[in-house]
Amino acid sequence: MLTVDFIDEEGYTSGSEQDEINRLLNFAYEELESGSNAEISVSFVDNEAIREINHQYRNKDQVTDVISFAMEDDEFNLIHEEAPRTLGDIIISTGRAKEQAEDYGHSYRRELLFLSLHGFLHLLGYDHMEEADEREMNRLQDEILENFGVSRDE
């Protein structure tokens, strides 16, 4: 089971949006990593906040859609086998998500779910730095979203 802690001090998302993200990420975790308990946090911020985070931690002074900070500590988990895995933090700009949904011609719901899953896959060690890795990550994202019931067309 995956425990998702949501941080949304400004009310950028609704309870139902957070519930659906929680269900999606638990669905993805069961598909990819079943077995141990884990926990993550998902924060929702505005464009300015994510720009500042992107600048501070990635030295990129620009707005981005999602940033993930992997935090899993293998040594801790080996010593404390009963403790849940701490996978890390996902930060999503809801403003950027809305812009991209419009740009891509699909719903804000789909974009928010996509970004949540994208950030989550990064926490599990997937990336898109190499072409083959990008293809695999894209395939996984499409497969998980489709199996969860989210189509590209919505």
C-alpha positions, 0 to 999 in steps of 0.5 A, a space after each residue: 500500500 502507498 500512503 500519499 500525503 497531500 500538501 495544498 495550502 492554497 487550495 489549488 486542488 479539490 478533495 476529489 482530485 486528490 482522491 483520484 490521484 491517490 487511487 491512481 498512484 496506489 494503482 501504479 504502485 501495485 502494478 510496478 512495486 507490489 509488496 512493501 508499504 511506501 509513502 510519498 508526498 504530493 504538493 500543489 503550487 503555483 507557477 512562481 513557486 515551482 519556478 523558484 524550486 526549479 531555480 534553487 534545486 535544478 539551477 533552471 530559472 523557469 516554470 516547469 510542470 512537475 519536479 520529483 525529489 527521490 528520498 528512498 534510503 536503502 540503508 534505513 529500509 534494510 535496518 527497519 524492514 517493517 517501516 514503509 519505504 519513503 519514496 520522496 516528494 512530488 511538486 506539481 504546478 497546477 497553473 502549468 498543468 492547466 496551461 498544458 491541458 489547453 495546449 495539448 487539447 485534453 482535460 485538466 483532469 488528464 494532465 493532473 493525473 499524468 503529471 502525478 504519475 510522471 513524478 511518481 515514476 521518477 520516484 521509482 527510478 524511471 527517467 527519460 534522459 536516454 531515448 530508450 528510457 524515455 520510450 519505456 517511461 512513456 509506454 508505462 505512463 500510457 499503459 497505466 493511465 489506460 488501465 486506470 481508465 484515463 484516455 488520451 482523448 479526454 
